[in-house]
Amino acid sequence: MDPFALVFYAIVCGLLSLAGPRLGAPMIRLGIGAMVGIVAAIAMPAARVTLGL
């Protein structure tokens, strides 16, 4: 797993989550977005292999 990709997705998704006011306070949204980014970065290599990319 590339640590740069993991951090990149966590930052991007964390910042994008700030646009979702239904999730609560900004820090909670930031945390949820960061977790989504981490999951996406971890799942990406498996998805690439599955899709043959």
C-alpha positions, 0 to 999 in steps of 0.5 A: 500500500502506497502511504502517499495515496492513503494520505491523499485520499484521506485528505481529499475525502476529508475536505470534501466531507466538509460540504455535507452538513447533515453529518453533524459538526465539521470535525465529525464530517472531517473524520468520516471523510478521512475514513472514507478516503482510507477505505477507498485507498485500501480497496483501490488495488483490489479493484484494479486487479479485479478489473484487470487494470 
